Amino acid sequence: MDGRAGPPCPQSERDAGSAHRRRAKPRLVVVGNGMAGMRTVEELLKLDASLYDITVFGAEPQVNYNRILLSPLLAGEKTVEDIILHTREWYAAHGIRLHAGDPVVAIDRHRRRVRSAAGRELGYDRLLLATGSKPFIIPVPGAELPGVIAFRDIQDVETMLAAARSHRKAVVIGGGLLGLEAANGLKRQGMDVTVVHVMDRLMERQLDPPAAALLREALEKRGIRILLEAHTERILGAQRVSSVRLKDGRELAADLVVMAVGIRPNVELARQAGLYCDRAIVVDDTLQTLSDPRIYAVGECVQHRQVTFGLVAPIWEQARVCATHLAGHGHRRYVQAATSTKLKVSGIDLFSAGDFVGGEGTEDLVFRDPRRGSYKRLVLKDRHLVGAVLYGDVGDGSWYFDLIERRTDVSRFRDRLVFGRAFCEALAR
């Protein structure tokens, strides 16, 4: 070497060098622009905003929005702008490339690349799957007719609002949390609504029979018809749905049918990539997939210790744990915890948490005030509160939930527990 400068690099070599410098950061590709994936990104940015070159692919054309608020959106209590979580400006400000309306359709694990529906190909160093879930559609004749929809995204809400402007009668199949919120929203939009539910009570996974009976009474007072132990046999119609036939022969006129009978984890992409899936994508305590440590998964598409997820609280904790490991701070582990449920129907207050069914070795504390429409049922086991159902007066719901989570010894104020936090804390003074 004589120390003299060599000839200038060809343009292609300079471009290659620039590309290499641009790719100095590890590449994180997020498959899914929903709440779980973007919450993980938020948590990651808090830990180290400069660590990854981040690209997000989303199936929906919208930016990330709060899916929990679709019910208030349908009821007319919120606008689309109200439920947006991250604007396009937010993505740009954080250096995140967003490909909305362009879902990933293939993962090449050997080359560590993804391919989108629009033909985009991109390499990754870490891949985060947040593909969510798909609504379950009952496989009955007529389920494919126009006017038969699920209640899962903004497009579904827009379809329901359009139906309410030009049609009269709606049937909601499913008397769980989401079905009742859909029924309430459609009623508020002026439709005649009938809820068809196969079980003997509403929200059987969250409510005991007395609370479910109070809920049914409140909904019927609003003009919503409730049919329990009713099985859908067929959906009828020619160009559009016209009625729903039940197995007992009854036929319900319907211009709109909303199916809210549950969700199924969206795992097709993961299966095609050869990732280990059971009911969902199986992950370990760090939210890494069992098949590939470079690939993580969070949200409704995952299965952790035989459990799948549909509520926000556990998914937020998954996001925190996953972000910690993506950032290289691998000291956290995901631990399942008790969950709570609230119904988002204005004027109807209910809350449930933990194991409200009870069983051997448990005892119930029950409070009823029929005049005020108030009901409480607390389930205790071994000096601990393990479950709660509240209807009407739900102000102490978060306190009861905290007692459940912390496994607080409640024996000292057991006799006052059903009367709420103020009475119990007065004992400590």
C-alpha positions as CSV (number, residue, x, y, z in Angstrom):
1,M,0.0,0.0,0.0
2,D,1.5,3.4,-1.0
3,G,-1.0,5.5,0.9
4,R,-2.5,7.1,-2.3
5,A,-6.2,7.4,-2.7
6,G,-7.7,4.8,-5.0
7,P,-10.2,5.5,-7.7
8,P,-13.6,6.6,-6.7
9,C,-16.1,3.8,-5.9
10,P,-18.6,3.0,-8.6
11,Q,-22.1,4.3,-7.9
12,S,-23.5,0.8,-7.3
13,E,-20.8,0.2,-4.6
14,R,-21.5,3.5,-2.9
15,D,-25.3,2.7,-3.0
16,A,-24.5,-0.8,-1.5
17,G,-22.4,0.8,1.2
18,S,-25.2,3.3,2.0
19,A,-27.7,0.5,2.1
20,H,-25.5,-1.4,4.5
21,R,-25.2,1.6,6.8
22,R,-29.0,2.1,6.6
23,R,-29.4,-1.6,7.6
24,A,-27.0,-1.3,10.5
25,K,-30.0,-1.5,12.9
26,P,-31.6,-4.9,13.3
27,R,-34.9,-5.1,11.4
28,L,-38.1,-5.7,13.3
29,V,-41.1,-6.6,11.1
30,V,-44.5,-6.5,12.8
31,V,-47.3,-8.5,11.1
32,G,-50.5,-6.9,12.3
33,N,-51.3,-3.3,12.9
34,G,-53.8,-3.9,15.7
35,M,-53.8,-3.2,19.4
36,A,-51.6,-6.1,20.5
37,G,-48.8,-5.5,18.0
38,M,-48.7,-1.8,18.3
39,R,-48.8,-1.9,22.1
40,T,-45.7,-4.1,21.9
41,V,-44.1,-1.5,19.7
42,E,-45.0,1.3,22.1
43,E,-43.5,-0.6,25.0
44,L,-40.3,-1.2,22.9
45,L,-40.0,2.4,22.0
46,K,-40.1,3.3,25.7
47,L,-37.2,1.0,26.4
48,D,-35.1,1.9,23.4
49,A,-36.5,4.0,20.6
50,S,-33.4,3.7,18.4
51,L,-32.8,-0.1,18.6
52,Y,-34.8,-1.4,15.6
53,D,-35.6,-0.4,12.1
54,I,-39.4,-1.1,12.3
55,T,-41.9,-1.9,9.6
56,V,-45.5,-2.7,10.2
57,F,-47.9,-4.6,7.9
58,G,-51.7,-4.3,8.5
59,A,-54.6,-6.1,6.9
60,E,-57.0,-3.2,7.4
61,P,-56.6,0.1,5.5
62,Q,-56.9,2.2,8.6
63,V,-54.3,3.1,11.1
64,N,-54.3,1.5,14.5
65,Y,-57.5,2.0,16.4
66,N,-59.1,0.9,19.7
67,R,-61.2,-2.1,18.8
68,I,-62.7,-2.0,22.3
69,L,-64.5,1.2,21.4
70,L,-66.3,-0.3,18.4
71,S,-69.4,-0.7,20.5
72,P,-69.6,3.0,21.5
73,L,-68.9,3.8,17.8
74,L,-71.9,1.7,16.7
75,A,-74.0,3.3,19.5
76,G,-73.2,6.8,18.2
77,E,-71.3,7.7,21.4
78,K,-67.9,7.9,19.6
79,T,-66.6,8.9,16.2
80,V,-63.9,7.1,14.1
81,E,-61.5,9.9,15.0
82,D,-62.2,9.3,18.7
83,I,-61.0,5.7,18.6
84,I,-57.8,6.2,16.6
85,L,-54.8,5.2,18.7
86,H,-51.9,6.1,16.3
87,T,-52.1,8.6,13.4
88,R,-50.0,8.3,10.3
89,E,-48.0,11.2,11.7
90,W,-47.2,9.2,14.8
91,Y,-45.7,6.4,12.7
92,A,-43.7,8.9,10.7
93,A,-42.5,10.7,13.8
94,H,-41.1,7.4,15.2
95,G,-39.5,6.3,11.9
96,I,-41.9,3.4,11.5
97,R,-42.9,2.3,8.0
98,L,-46.6,1.4,7.8
99,H,-48.1,-0.7,5.0
100,A,-51.8,-0.5,5.8
101,G,-54.2,-2.6,3.8
102,D,-51.4,-4.9,2.7
103,P,-51.2,-8.0,4.9
104,V,-48.3,-10.4,5.0
105,V,-49.2,-13.6,3.1
106,A,-46.0,-15.6,3.3
107,I,-43.0,-16.0,5.7
108,D,-39.8,-17.6,4.5
109,R,-38.1,-18.6,7.7
110,H,-34.9,-19.8,6.1
111,R,-34.2,-16.5,4.2
112,R,-35.9,-14.5,7.0
113,R,-38.1,-12.7,4.7
114,V,-41.8,-11.8,4.5
115,R,-44.0,-11.2,1.4
116,S,-47.1,-9.1,1.4
117,A,-50.3,-9.3,-0.7
118,A,-49.1,-6.4,-2.8
119,G,-45.8,-8.2,-3.5
120,R,-43.6,-6.3,-1.1
121,E,-40.7,-8.5,0.2
122,L,-38.7,-7.5,3.2
123,G,-36.1,-9.2,5.3
124,Y,-36.2,-9.3,9.1
125,D,-33.9,-10.0,12.1
126,R,-36.9,-10.3,14.4
127,L,-40.5,-11.0,13.5
128,L,-43.5,-10.2,15.6
129,L,-46.8,-11.9,14.8
130,A,-49.9,-10.1,16.0
131,T,-52.4,-11.5,13.5
132,G,-55.3,-11.4,16.0
133,S,-58.4,-13.5,15.5
134,K,-61.2,-14.1,13.1
135,P,-64.9,-14.1,14.0
136,F,-66.6,-17.5,14.0
137,I,-69.5,-17.7,11.6
138,I,-72.0,-20.5,12.4
139,P,-71.9,-22.9,9.4
140,V,-75.7,-22.9,8.7
141,P,-77.3,-22.6,5.3
142,G,-77.6,-18.9,4.3
143,A,-74.6,-17.7,6.3
144,E,-73.1,-16.3,3.2
145,L,-76.1,-14.1,2.3
146,P,-75.6,-10.3,2.0
147,G,-76.6,-8.7,5.3
148,V,-75.1,-11.5,7.4
149,I,-72.0,-10.0,9.1
150,A,-69.7,-10.3,12.1
151,F,-68.9,-7.6,14.6
152,R,-65.1,-7.3,14.4
153,D,-63.8,-4.1,12.7
154,I,-64.7,-0.6,11.5
155,Q,-66.1,-2.0,8.2
156,D,-68.6,-4.1,10.2
157,V,-69.7,-1.1,12.1
158,E,-70.1,0.9,8.9
159,T,-72.2,-1.9,7.4
160,M,-74.4,-2.0,10.5
161,L,-74.9,1.8,10.4
162,A,-75.8,1.7,6.7
163,A,-78.3,-1.1,7.4
164,A,-79.9,0.9,10.2
165,R,-80.5,3.8,7.9
166,S,-82.4,1.8,5.4
167,H,-83.7,-1.3,7.2
168,R,-85.8,-2.1,10.2
169,K,-85.2,-5.5,11.8
170,A,-82.0,-7.0,13.1
171,V,-81.2,-10.4,14.7
172,V,-78.0,-10.7,16.8
173,I,-76.9,-14.3,17.2
174,G,-74.9,-14.6,20.4
175,G,-75.8,-13.3,23.9
176,G,-72.2,-12.8,25.1
177,L,-70.4,-9.6,25.8
178,L,-70.0,-8.5,22.1
179,G,-73.4,-9.6,21.0
180,L,-75.2,-7.6,23.6
181,E,-73.1,-4.5,22.8
182,A,-74.0,-4.9,19.2
183,A,-77.7,-5.3,20.1
184,N,-77.6,-2.2,22.2
185,G,-75.9,-0.2,19.5
186,L,-78.4,-1.3,16.8
187,K,-81.3,-0.5,19.1
188,R,-79.9,3.0,19.7
189,Q,-79.7,3.4,15.9
190,G,-83.5,2.7,15.7
191,M,-83.6,-0.9,14.7
192,D,-85.9,-3.6,16.2
193,V,-83.5,-6.1,17.7
194,T,-83.8,-9.7,18.7
195,V,-80.9,-11.5,20.5
196,V,-80.8,-15.3,19.9
197,H,-78.7,-17.2,22.4
198,V,-78.1,-21.0,22.7
199,M,-77.5,-21.0,26.5
200,D,-80.0,-20.6,29.3
201,R,-78.7,-17.2,30.4
202,L,-76.9,-14.2,28.9
203,M,-73.1,-13.8,29.3
204,E,-72.8,-17.2,31.0
205,R,-69.0,-17.0,31.0
206,Q,-69.0,-13.7,33.0
207,L,-72.3,-13.7,35.1
208,D,-74.0,-16.0,37.5
209,P,-77.8,-16.7,37.0
210,P,-79.1,-13.8,39.3
211,A,-76.9,-11.2,37.6
212,A,-77.8,-12.5,34.2
213,A,-81.5,-12.3,35.0
214,L,-81.1,-8.6,36.0
215,L,-79.2,-7.9,32.8
216,R,-81.9,-9.6,30.7
217,E,-84.6,-7.5,32.5
218,A,-82.7,-4.3,31.8
219,L,-82.2,-5.1,28.1
220,E,-85.9,-6.1,27.6
221,K,-87.0,-2.8,29.2
222,R,-85.0,-1.1,26.4
223,G,-87.1,-3.0,23.9
224,I,-84.5,-5.6,23.0
225,R,-86.1,-9.1,22.6
226,I,-84.1,-11.9,24.2
227,L,-84.6,-15.6,23.1
228,L,-82.6,-18.1,25.3
229,E,-81.9,-21.7,24.5
230,A,-82.6,-20.9,20.9
231,H,-80.7,-22.6,18.2
232,T,-80.3,-21.2,14.7
233,E,-81.1,-23.7,12.0
234,R,-81.1,-21.6,8.7
235,I,-80.8,-18.1,7.4
236,L,-83.3,-17.3,4.7
237,G,-83.2,-14.9,1.8
238,A,-82.8,-14.4,-1.9
239,Q,-80.8,-11.3,-2.9
240,R,-80.4,-10.4,0.8
241,V,-81.1,-12.0,4.2
242,S,-84.9,-11.9,5.0
243,S,-85.3,-14.1,8.1
244,V,-83.7,-16.5,10.6
245,R,-85.3,-19.9,11.2
246,L,-84.8,-21.5,14.6
247,K,-84.7,-25.3,15.2
248,D,-88.0,-25.1,17.0
249,G,-89.7,-23.8,13.9
250,R,-89.9,-20.1,14.8
251,E,-89.0,-17.7,12.1
252,L,-87.6,-14.2,12.9
253,A,-87.8,-11.4,10.3
254,A,-84.3,-10.0,9.7
255,D,-82.9,-7.3,7.4
256,L,-79.5,-7.7,9.2
257,V,-78.0,-10.6,11.0
258,V,-75.0,-10.1,13.2
259,M,-73.1,-13.1,14.3
260,A,-71.3,-12.7,17.6
261,V,-70.6,-16.2,18.7
262,G,-66.9,-16.1,19.4
263,I,-63.5,-15.8,17.7
264,R,-60.9,-18.1,16.4
265,P,-57.1,-17.3,16.6
266,N,-55.8,-16.3,13.1
267,V,-53.0,-18.8,12.7
268,E,-53.0,-19.7,9.0
269,L,-49.9,-17.6,8.2
270,A,-48.0,-19.2,11.1
271,R,-49.0,-22.7,10.1
272,Q,-47.9,-22.1,6.5
273,A,-44.5,-21.0,7.9
274,G,-44.1,-24.2,9.8
275,L,-44.5,-22.7,13.3
276,Y,-45.9,-25.0,16.0
277,C,-49.6,-24.3,16.5
278,D,-52.2,-25.9,18.5
279,R,-55.4,-23.9,18.8
280,A,-53.2,-20.9,18.4
281,I,-49.5,-20.1,17.9
282,V,-47.8,-21.7,20.9
283,V,-45.4,-19.4,22.8
284,D,-43.2,-19.7,25.8
285,D,-43.0,-17.4,28.8
286,T,-41.0,-14.8,26.8
287,L,-43.6,-14.8,24.0
288,Q,-41.2,-16.5,21.6
289,T,-42.6,-19.1,19.3
290,L,-41.5,-22.6,20.2
291,S,-40.3,-23.3,16.6
292,D,-38.2,-20.2,16.0
293,P,-36.6,-17.9,18.6
294,R,-36.4,-15.1,16.1
295,I,-40.2,-15.0,15.9
296,Y,-42.4,-13.7,18.6
297,A,-46.2,-13.6,18.9
298,V,-48.7,-11.6,21.0
299,G,-52.4,-11.2,21.4
300,E,-55.4,-13.2,20.3
301,C,-53.3,-15.3,18.0
302,V,-51.2,-16.9,20.8
303,Q,-51.6,-19.9,23.1
304,H,-49.7,-19.8,26.4
305,R,-49.8,-22.9,28.7
306,Q,-53.0,-24.2,27.0
307,V,-54.8,-20.8,27.3
308,T,-55.8,-18.4,24.5
309,F,-56.7,-14.8,25.1
310,G,-59.4,-12.3,24.1
311,L,-59.3,-9.6,26.9
312,V,-57.1,-6.5,27.0
313,A,-55.4,-6.9,30.3
314,P,-53.4,-10.1,29.6
315,I,-52.5,-8.9,26.1
316,W,-51.1,-5.7,27.6
317,E,-48.9,-7.7,29.9
318,Q,-47.8,-9.9,26.9
319,A,-46.8,-6.7,25.1
320,R,-44.7,-5.6,28.1
321,V,-42.9,-8.9,28.4
322,C,-42.4,-9.3,24.6
323,A,-40.9,-5.7,24.3
324,T,-38.6,-6.4,27.2
325,H,-37.1,-9.4,25.4
326,L,-37.0,-7.7,22.0
327,A,-35.0,-4.9,23.8
328,G,-32.6,-7.4,25.2
329,H,-33.7,-6.9,28.8
330,G,-34.7,-10.5,29.2
331,H,-35.6,-10.6,32.9
332,R,-39.4,-10.7,32.6
333,R,-41.7,-13.7,32.1
334,Y,-45.3,-13.8,31.2
335,V,-47.5,-15.0,34.0
336,Q,-51.2,-15.5,33.6
337,A,-53.4,-13.6,36.1
338,A,-57.1,-13.1,36.9
339,T,-59.1,-11.1,34.4
340,S,-62.1,-8.8,34.8
341,T,-65.0,-7.9,32.4
342,K,-67.2,-4.9,32.0
343,L,-70.2,-4.4,29.7
344,K,-70.0,-1.3,27.5
345,V,-73.7,-0.5,27.4
346,S,-74.5,3.0,28.8
347,G,-76.9,2.9,31.7
348,I,-76.2,-0.8,32.5
349,D,-73.3,-1.4,34.9
350,L,-71.9,-4.9,35.5
351,F,-68.5,-6.3,36.5
352,S,-67.1,-9.7,37.0
353,A,-63.7,-11.0,37.8
354,G,-61.9,-14.2,38.8
355,D,-63.6,-17.5,39.6
356,F,-67.2,-16.4,40.3
357,V,-68.5,-20.0,39.9
358,G,-66.9,-21.3,43.0
359,G,-67.0,-24.9,44.0
360,E,-65.7,-27.2,46.8
361,G,-64.1,-25.3,49.6
362,T,-65.5,-21.9,48.6
363,E,-68.2,-19.8,50.2
364,D,-70.4,-17.0,48.8
365,L,-71.2,-13.6,50.2
366,V,-74.4,-12.3,48.5
367,F,-76.0,-8.8,48.7
368,R,-79.3,-7.9,46.9
369,D,-81.1,-4.6,46.8
370,P,-84.0,-5.2,44.4
371,R,-85.3,-1.6,44.7
372,R,-82.0,-0.2,43.4
373,G,-81.4,-3.1,41.1
374,S,-78.1,-3.8,42.8
375,Y,-76.6,-7.3,43.2
376,K,-73.2,-8.5,44.5
377,R,-71.8,-12.0,44.8
378,L,-68.3,-12.5,46.3
379,V,-66.6,-15.9,46.3
380,L,-64.1,-16.6,49.0
381,K,-61.7,-19.5,49.5
382,D,-59.1,-19.9,52.3
383,R,-59.3,-16.3,53.6
384,H,-59.0,-14.9,50.1
385,L,-61.4,-13.4,47.6
386,V,-61.2,-15.4,44.4
387,G,-64.2,-14.1,42.4
388,A,-66.8,-11.3,42.2
389,V,-69.9,-10.5,40.2
390,L,-71.4,-7.0,40.6
391,Y,-74.5,-5.6,38.9
392,G,-75.8,-2.1,39.4
393,D,-73.3,-0.8,41.9
394,V,-69.9,-1.6,40.4
395,G,-67.9,1.3,42.0
396,D,-65.8,-1.1,44.0
397,G,-65.0,-3.4,41.1
398,S,-61.4,-2.4,40.7
399,W,-60.8,-2.7,44.5
400,Y,-62.3,-6.3,44.5
401,F,-60.2,-7.1,41.5
402,D,-57.1,-5.8,43.3
403,L,-57.9,-8.0,46.3
404,I,-58.2,-11.0,43.9
405,E,-54.9,-10.3,42.1
406,R,-52.9,-9.7,45.3
407,R,-54.4,-12.6,47.1
408,T,-55.1,-10.4,50.1
409,D,-56.1,-12.0,53.3
410,V,-59.7,-10.6,53.8
411,S,-60.5,-12.5,57.0
412,R,-60.1,-9.3,59.1
413,F,-62.9,-7.5,57.3
414,R,-64.8,-10.5,55.9
415,D,-68.1,-9.5,57.5
416,R,-68.0,-6.1,55.8
417,L,-66.5,-7.2,52.5
418,V,-69.8,-7.3,50.6
419,F,-70.6,-3.7,51.7
420,G,-67.5,-2.4,49.8
421,R,-64.2,-0.6,50.3
422,A,-65.4,2.3,52.4
423,F,-66.8,0.0,55.1
424,C,-63.7,-2.2,55.1
425,E,-61.3,0.7,55.3
426,A,-63.3,2.3,58.1
427,L,-62.5,-0.8,60.2
428,A,-58.8,-0.1,59.8
429,R,-59.1,3.4,61.2
